[in-house]
Amino acid sequence: METGSTVGERAEGAGPGWTGLPPGLLRMRRLLLVVWLGAAAAGVGVPLGLLVGPAWAAFALLPLAGIGWGWVLLGRNWRSWRYAERADDLLISRGVLWHEETVVPYGRMQLVEVTSGPVERHFGLAGVQLHTAAAATDARIPGLDPAEAERLRDRLTELGEARSAGL
């Protein structure tokens, strides 16, 4: 999988040049997983160990097992996200079990915004949200570098204005 900023078509018949998400998104999601499930393990294990008995504190192993399972699933999910800028549209592909590919024509875009919550800002990440006339085709690209998110927003807005002028 590519993580560079390959744009457009590669060679004749080779398909779009896909761009993967940066590893900072995976680090953020894995840290949140460890924090939340680690707190759940402590929240289950300590009261059960003190109030019912040490054997019952073994139930704290369930959230810890969830950390291991979630760690792998988050990695697979992160690797499944990618996007490609083509001549007339933007492709967004995601999903491991249920693969989803969204095609957003530039001329149909009404609003392109960059979003970043407090946790994302702490990790230096931002997302691009695309709004179209049909609410079902709204799309997003999470976990981008803020500079790449702004570049993508500006490029998509420019292409959207150019394509919609002909309608």
One Martini backbone bead per residue (centre of mass of N, CA, C, O) as a GRO file, in nm:
protein
  167
    1MET     BB    1   0.099   0.035   0.020
    2GLU     BB    2   0.045   0.362  -0.013
    3THR     BB    3   0.168   0.693   0.143
    4GLY     BB    4   0.171   0.882  -0.061
    5SER     BB    5   0.102   1.140  -0.330
    6THR     BB    6  -0.062   0.986  -0.541
    7VAL     BB    7  -0.191   1.101  -0.860
    8GLY     BB    8  -0.403   0.948  -1.045
    9GLU     BB    9  -0.296   0.794  -1.315
   10ARG     BB   10  -0.080   0.577  -1.425
   11ALA     BB   11  -0.129   0.357  -1.637
   12GLU     BB   12  -0.254   0.196  -1.880
   13GLY     BB   13  -0.484   0.004  -1.690
   14ALA     BB   14  -0.375   0.033  -1.374
   15GLY     BB   15  -0.519   0.255  -1.235
   16PRO     BB   16  -0.529   0.406  -0.956
   17GLY     BB   17  -0.362   0.623  -0.726
   18TRP     BB   18  -0.315   0.525  -0.420
   19THR     BB   19  -0.385   0.653  -0.082
   20GLY     BB   20  -0.289   0.629   0.229
   21LEU     BB   21  -0.286   0.638   0.559
   22PRO     BB   22  -0.147   0.754   0.821
   23PRO     BB   23   0.000   0.621   1.117
   24GLY     BB   24  -0.129   0.817   1.330
   25LEU     BB   25  -0.413   0.690   1.338
   26LEU     BB   26  -0.330   0.417   1.455
   27ARG     BB   27  -0.200   0.520   1.713
   28MET     BB   28  -0.449   0.661   1.828
   29ARG     BB   29  -0.644   0.416   1.833
   30ARG     BB   30  -0.464   0.232   2.011
   31LEU     BB   31  -0.448   0.415   2.255
   32LEU     BB   32  -0.753   0.427   2.311
   33LEU     BB   33  -0.787   0.127   2.355
   34VAL     BB   34  -0.596   0.099   2.600
   35VAL     BB   35  -0.727   0.306   2.784
   36TRP     BB   36  -1.024   0.199   2.793
   37LEU     BB   37  -0.965  -0.112   2.851
   38GLY     BB   38  -0.781  -0.064   3.094
   39ALA     BB   39  -0.998   0.077   3.266
   40ALA     BB   40  -1.198  -0.161   3.258
   41ALA     BB   41  -1.017  -0.367   3.398
   42ALA     BB   42  -0.988  -0.205   3.660
   43GLY     BB   43  -1.301  -0.166   3.710
   44VAL     BB   44  -1.341  -0.480   3.744
   45GLY     BB   45  -1.105  -0.607   3.917
   46VAL     BB   46  -1.099  -0.446   4.182
   47PRO     BB   47  -1.389  -0.482   4.295
   48LEU     BB   48  -1.396  -0.792   4.275
   49GLY     BB   49  -1.144  -0.847   4.450
   50LEU     BB   50  -1.256  -0.695   4.710
   51LEU     BB   51  -1.566  -0.803   4.732
   52VAL     BB   52  -1.551  -1.122   4.633
   53GLY     BB   53  -1.264  -1.202   4.497
   54PRO     BB   54  -0.981  -1.297   4.331
   55ALA     BB   55  -1.114  -1.485   4.119
   56TRP     BB   56  -1.307  -1.254   3.999
   57ALA     BB   57  -1.069  -1.076   3.877
   58ALA     BB   58  -1.046  -1.239   3.603
   59PHE     BB   59  -1.250  -1.055   3.440
   60ALA     BB   60  -1.019  -0.849   3.356
   61LEU     BB   61  -0.923  -1.020   3.101
   62LEU     BB   62  -1.129  -0.940   2.886
   63PRO     BB   63  -1.031  -0.650   2.815
   64LEU     BB   64  -0.741  -0.748   2.751
   65ALA     BB   65  -0.826  -0.924   2.511
   66GLY     BB   66  -0.949  -0.683   2.354
   67ILE     BB   67  -0.683  -0.549   2.292
   68GLY     BB   68  -0.562  -0.768   2.108
   69TRP     BB   69  -0.796  -0.778   1.906
   70GLY     BB   70  -0.811  -0.470   1.839
   71TRP     BB   71  -0.525  -0.430   1.733
   72VAL     BB   72  -0.567  -0.599   1.476
   73LEU     BB   73  -0.826  -0.463   1.362
   74LEU     BB   74  -0.710  -0.176   1.334
   75GLY     BB   75  -0.493  -0.250   1.125
   76ARG     BB   76  -0.684  -0.354   0.906
   77ASN     BB   77  -0.855  -0.099   0.878
   78TRP     BB   78  -0.630   0.101   0.807
   79ARG     BB   79  -0.536  -0.054   0.544
   80SER     BB   80  -0.823  -0.016   0.390
   81TRP     BB   81  -0.764   0.278   0.364
   82ARG     BB   82  -0.833   0.482   0.065
   83TYR     BB   83  -0.729   0.715  -0.201
   84ALA     BB   84  -0.835   0.877  -0.523
   85GLU     BB   85  -0.731   1.098  -0.774
   86ARG     BB   86  -0.908   1.188  -1.046
   87ALA     BB   87  -1.024   1.356  -1.313
   88ASP     BB   88  -1.361   1.336  -1.211
   89ASP     BB   89  -1.286   1.187  -0.928
   90LEU     BB   90  -1.335   1.041  -0.603
   91LEU     BB   91  -1.183   0.777  -0.427
   92ILE     BB   92  -1.317   0.556  -0.166
   93SER     BB   93  -1.163   0.304   0.038
   94ARG     BB   94  -1.316   0.044   0.252
   95GLY     BB   95  -1.275  -0.237   0.432
   96VAL     BB   96  -1.286  -0.581   0.514
   97LEU     BB   97  -1.559  -0.733   0.508
   98TRP     BB   98  -1.699  -0.455   0.412
   99HIS     BB   99  -1.662  -0.336   0.115
  100GLU     BB  100  -1.607   0.015   0.030
  101GLU     BB  101  -1.690   0.226  -0.258
  102THR     BB  102  -1.644   0.571  -0.328
  103VAL     BB  103  -1.791   0.799  -0.565
  104VAL     BB  104  -1.691   1.147  -0.624
  105PRO     BB  105  -1.791   1.387  -0.806
  106TYR     BB  106  -1.684   1.702  -0.845
  107GLY     BB  107  -1.963   1.835  -0.948
  108ARG     BB  108  -2.124   1.730  -0.666
  109MET     BB  109  -1.983   1.916  -0.485
  110GLN     BB  110  -2.061   2.148  -0.212
  111LEU     BB  111  -1.870   2.049   0.038
  112VAL     BB  112  -1.543   2.113   0.193
  113GLU     BB  113  -1.406   1.985   0.499
  114VAL     BB  114  -1.211   2.043   0.788
  115THR     BB  115  -1.151   1.815   1.057
  116SER     BB  116  -1.078   1.853   1.429
  117GLY     BB  117  -1.032   1.722   1.714
  118PRO     BB  118  -0.867   1.710   2.010
  119VAL     BB  119  -0.724   1.437   1.959
  120GLU     BB  120  -0.632   1.490   1.672
  121ARG     BB  121  -0.464   1.742   1.734
  122HIS     BB  122  -0.263   1.600   1.925
  123PHE     BB  123  -0.177   1.402   1.668
  124GLY     BB  124  -0.186   1.564   1.393
  125LEU     BB  125  -0.495   1.557   1.280
  126ALA     BB  126  -0.724   1.520   0.994
  127GLY     BB  127  -1.031   1.570   0.817
  128VAL     BB  128  -1.236   1.493   0.529
  129GLN     BB  129  -1.544   1.644   0.427
  130LEU     BB  130  -1.802   1.537   0.202
  131HIS     BB  131  -2.056   1.719   0.025
  132THR     BB  132  -2.364   1.645  -0.122
  133ALA     BB  133  -2.677   1.639  -0.246
  134ALA     BB  134  -2.653   1.348  -0.150
  135ALA     BB  135  -2.638   1.213   0.161
  136ALA     BB  136  -2.539   0.916   0.082
  137THR     BB  137  -2.253   1.045  -0.055
  138ASP     BB  138  -2.114   1.109   0.177
  139ALA     BB  139  -1.769   1.176   0.268
  140ARG     BB  140  -1.458   1.044   0.421
  141ILE     BB  141  -1.121   1.137   0.549
  142PRO     BB  142  -0.921   1.016   0.783
  143GLY     BB  143  -0.612   1.095   0.934
  144LEU     BB  144  -0.470   1.345   0.831
  145ASP     BB  145  -0.265   1.565   0.746
  146PRO     BB  146  -0.330   1.894   0.761
  147ALA     BB  147  -0.192   1.972   0.493
  148GLU     BB  148  -0.334   1.754   0.320
  149ALA     BB  149  -0.624   1.839   0.386
  150GLU     BB  150  -0.600   2.126   0.267
  151ARG     BB  151  -0.513   2.044  -0.015
  152LEU     BB  152  -0.761   1.871  -0.077
  153ARG     BB  153  -0.973   2.085  -0.035
  154ASP     BB  154  -0.871   2.286  -0.249
  155ARG     BB  155  -0.878   2.093  -0.492
  156LEU     BB  156  -1.178   2.003  -0.472
  157THR     BB  157  -1.297   2.285  -0.492
  158GLU     BB  158  -1.178   2.360  -0.764
  159LEU     BB  159  -1.295   2.117  -0.923
  160GLY     BB  160  -1.593   2.165  -0.848
  161GLU     BB  161  -1.620   2.446  -0.978
  162ALA     BB  162  -1.537   2.363  -1.265
  163ARG     BB  163  -1.759   2.136  -1.307
  164SER     BB  164  -2.022   2.311  -1.225
  165ALA     BB  165  -2.009   2.535  -1.449
  166GLY     BB  166  -2.126   2.326  -1.680
  167LEU     BB  167  -2.437   2.290  -1.563
   0.00000   0.00000   0.00000
